[in-house]
Amino acid sequence: MTAQLTEPATSAWQADPYADALRAGRGPLYLRRHDGWLLPLEVERWCAEPDPADHTVLARCTGPVLDIGCGPGRLVAALARLGHTVLGVDVTPEAVARTVRAGGSALCRSVFDPLPREGGWGTILLMDGNIGIGGDPAVLLYRAAELTAPKGSLLVEAATADVDERVEVHVEDGTGGRGASFRWARLGTRALCTEARAAGWTPYATWDAAGRHFVHLTR
């Protein structure tokens, strides 16, 4: 399967107000669906040090690690301090800059672009709702399989609700600032495991920590 991220989605994450929120290190920031539904984005948590739930993910990382949609880089920097070979990728220049300032390595590009070490990553991360990237989880899961080494792992954060949806959203800051519309997806644990099996992944473990839900997949 050939995976490609559309330009409008890439542009949306590069533009204000998302970049402004990362630059400031705080929200408010939301994903808004066309029917008015809002999903608060946890900018302050993303810009802080890893929390106890994050550490349950870091403990499962083995080999070189690729963090897809690394944001401001809290996990990349933490893994680097632990001695891992680790790279973040993000389409937002400010996210990449913050990752580098925090002591991590990151590239400003889409996961669907050519990346270093293709087929050789020991662990891939899709945290903070990033299973939604591109709006088609099947395509993203196939792409992750292309990037991962044989017997490698994919660690994914699932939605807290039992949900399986593909939606069109935009980023807004609650004060009138908004970005372009783009496709996104949300999967709960059950839907994520179903999609993963179809893409050739095997669910290895699921766990909850601090109200967040995670899935460990293997090849």
C-alpha positions as CSV (number, residue, x, y, z in Angstrom):
1,M,0.0,0.0,0.0
2,T,1.3,3.4,-0.9
3,A,0.8,6.0,1.9
4,Q,0.6,9.7,1.3
5,L,-0.3,12.6,3.5
6,T,-2.3,15.3,1.8
7,E,-0.8,18.8,1.7
8,P,-3.8,20.5,3.5
9,A,-3.2,18.4,6.6
10,T,0.5,19.2,6.6
11,S,-0.2,22.9,6.1
12,A,-2.7,22.9,9.0
13,W,-0.2,21.8,11.5
14,Q,2.4,24.2,10.3
15,A,0.2,27.2,10.6
16,D,-1.1,29.2,13.5
17,P,-2.7,28.7,16.0
18,Y,-1.0,25.4,16.6
19,A,2.5,26.7,16.1
20,D,1.7,29.7,18.3
21,A,0.6,27.4,21.1
22,L,3.8,25.4,20.9
23,R,5.9,28.5,20.8
24,A,4.1,29.7,24.0
25,G,4.1,26.3,25.6
26,R,0.4,26.5,26.5
27,G,-3.1,26.5,25.2
28,P,-6.0,26.7,25.0
29,L,-6.1,24.8,21.8
30,Y,-8.7,22.5,20.3
31,L,-9.6,20.2,17.5
32,R,-13.1,21.2,16.3
33,R,-15.3,18.9,14.2
34,H,-17.7,20.5,11.6
35,D,-20.6,19.6,13.9
36,G,-19.1,21.8,16.6
37,W,-17.7,19.0,18.8
38,L,-14.4,20.1,20.5
39,L,-11.4,18.0,21.6
40,P,-9.1,19.9,24.0
41,L,-5.4,19.5,23.1
42,E,-3.1,19.1,26.0
43,V,-0.4,21.5,24.9
44,E,0.9,22.1,28.5
45,R,1.4,18.3,29.0
46,W,3.1,18.0,25.6
47,C,5.5,20.8,26.5
48,A,6.3,19.4,30.0
49,E,8.6,16.6,31.1
50,P,7.3,13.1,30.6
51,D,4.6,12.1,33.2
52,P,4.1,8.8,34.9
53,A,1.9,7.5,32.1
54,D,4.6,8.5,29.5
55,H,7.2,6.5,31.5
56,T,5.2,3.3,31.1
57,V,5.7,3.8,27.4
58,L,9.3,4.7,27.6
59,A,10.0,1.6,29.6
60,R,8.8,-0.5,26.6
61,C,11.1,1.1,24.1
62,T,13.8,-1.1,22.7
63,G,16.4,-0.5,20.0
64,P,16.4,2.7,17.9
65,V,13.1,4.6,18.4
66,L,11.2,6.8,15.9
67,D,8.6,9.1,17.4
68,I,6.0,10.0,14.7
69,G,4.4,13.4,15.3
70,C,6.9,14.1,18.1
71,G,5.5,17.5,18.9
72,P,7.7,19.5,21.2
73,G,9.8,16.4,21.9
74,R,9.4,15.4,25.5
75,L,9.6,11.7,24.7
76,V,12.5,12.1,22.2
77,A,14.5,14.1,24.7
78,A,13.8,11.7,27.5
79,L,14.8,8.7,25.4
80,A,18.0,10.4,24.4
81,R,18.9,11.0,28.0
82,L,18.3,7.2,28.6
83,G,20.8,6.4,25.9
84,H,18.5,5.4,23.1
85,T,19.1,6.2,19.4
86,V,16.0,8.2,18.8
87,L,14.5,10.5,16.2
88,G,11.4,12.6,16.1
89,V,9.5,13.6,13.0
90,D,6.9,16.3,12.8
91,V,5.5,18.6,10.1
92,T,5.6,21.7,12.4
93,P,8.9,23.6,12.4
94,E,8.3,25.0,15.9
95,A,7.8,21.4,17.2
96,V,11.1,20.3,15.6
97,A,12.9,23.4,17.0
98,R,11.5,22.7,20.5
99,T,12.6,19.1,20.3
100,V,16.1,20.1,19.3
101,R,16.3,22.7,22.1
102,A,15.2,20.0,24.6
103,G,18.2,17.9,23.6
104,G,16.6,15.6,21.0
105,S,17.0,15.0,17.3
106,A,14.1,15.7,14.9
107,L,13.3,16.2,11.2
108,C,10.6,18.5,9.8
109,R,8.8,16.2,7.5
110,S,5.8,13.9,7.2
111,V,6.0,10.3,8.2
112,F,5.0,9.5,4.6
113,D,8.1,11.1,3.3
114,P,11.4,9.1,2.9
115,L,12.9,8.7,6.4
116,P,16.3,7.5,7.8
117,R,16.6,3.9,8.8
118,E,13.5,2.7,6.9
119,G,12.8,-0.9,7.9
120,G,15.2,-0.7,10.8
121,W,13.5,1.0,13.7
122,G,13.2,-1.2,16.8
123,T,10.3,0.8,18.3
124,I,7.9,3.3,16.7
125,L,5.8,5.7,18.8
126,L,2.3,7.1,17.9
127,M,1.4,9.0,21.1
128,D,-1.0,11.8,22.0
129,G,-3.6,10.8,19.4
130,N,-1.2,10.5,16.5
131,I,-2.9,7.3,15.2
132,G,-5.1,10.0,13.6
133,I,-2.4,11.4,11.3
134,G,-3.7,11.5,7.7
135,G,-7.2,10.5,8.7
136,D,-6.8,6.8,7.6
137,P,-5.3,4.6,10.4
138,A,-4.9,1.6,8.0
139,V,-2.6,3.6,5.8
140,L,-0.6,4.9,8.8
141,L,-0.3,1.4,10.3
142,Y,1.0,0.0,6.9
143,R,3.5,2.8,6.8
144,A,4.7,2.1,10.4
145,A,5.2,-1.5,9.3
146,E,7.4,-0.4,6.5
147,L,9.5,1.6,8.9
148,T,9.8,-1.0,11.6
149,A,12.5,-3.7,11.8
150,P,11.5,-7.4,11.8
151,K,10.2,-8.2,15.3
152,G,10.0,-4.5,16.1
153,S,7.3,-2.8,18.2
154,L,4.7,-0.1,17.7
155,L,3.5,1.7,20.8
156,V,0.2,3.5,20.2
157,E,-1.9,5.7,22.5
158,A,-5.6,5.0,21.8
159,A,-8.6,7.3,22.5
160,T,-10.1,6.9,26.0
161,A,-13.5,6.3,24.5
162,D,-14.6,3.2,22.5
163,V,-14.6,5.1,19.3
164,D,-13.8,4.5,15.6
165,E,-14.2,7.6,13.5
166,R,-12.7,9.4,10.6
167,V,-13.5,13.1,10.6
168,E,-12.6,16.5,9.2
169,V,-11.4,18.9,11.8
170,H,-9.5,22.2,12.2
171,V,-7.3,23.5,15.0
172,E,-8.6,26.6,16.8
173,D,-7.5,28.5,19.9
174,G,-10.9,29.5,21.4
175,T,-10.3,33.2,20.6
176,G,-11.0,33.3,16.9
177,G,-7.8,31.9,15.5
178,R,-8.2,28.8,13.4
179,G,-6.2,26.6,10.9
180,A,-7.2,24.9,7.7
181,S,-9.4,21.8,7.7
182,F,-7.8,18.4,7.5
183,R,-8.7,14.7,7.9
184,W,-8.1,13.1,11.3
185,A,-9.1,9.8,13.0
186,R,-9.8,8.6,16.5
187,L,-9.6,4.9,17.6
188,G,-10.3,3.4,20.9
189,T,-8.4,0.3,22.0
190,R,-10.8,-2.3,20.4
191,A,-10.9,-0.5,17.0
192,L,-7.2,0.0,17.0
193,C,-6.5,-3.6,17.6
194,T,-8.8,-4.6,14.7
195,E,-7.1,-2.1,12.3
196,A,-3.7,-3.3,13.5
197,R,-4.4,-7.0,12.8
198,A,-5.5,-6.1,9.3
199,A,-2.3,-4.3,8.7
200,G,-0.2,-7.2,9.8
201,W,0.4,-6.2,13.4
202,T,-0.1,-8.5,16.4
203,P,-1.5,-7.0,19.6
204,Y,0.9,-7.9,22.4
205,A,-0.4,-5.9,25.4
206,T,-2.8,-3.2,26.4
207,W,-2.7,-1.1,29.5
208,D,-4.1,2.1,31.1
209,A,-2.1,4.7,33.0
210,A,-3.4,8.0,34.5
211,G,-6.6,7.7,32.5
212,R,-4.8,7.2,29.2
213,H,-5.0,4.0,27.1
214,F,-2.1,2.3,25.3
215,V,-1.5,-0.6,22.9
216,H,1.8,-2.5,22.3
217,L,1.8,-4.1,18.8
218,T,4.5,-6.3,17.4
219,R,5.4,-7.5,13.9
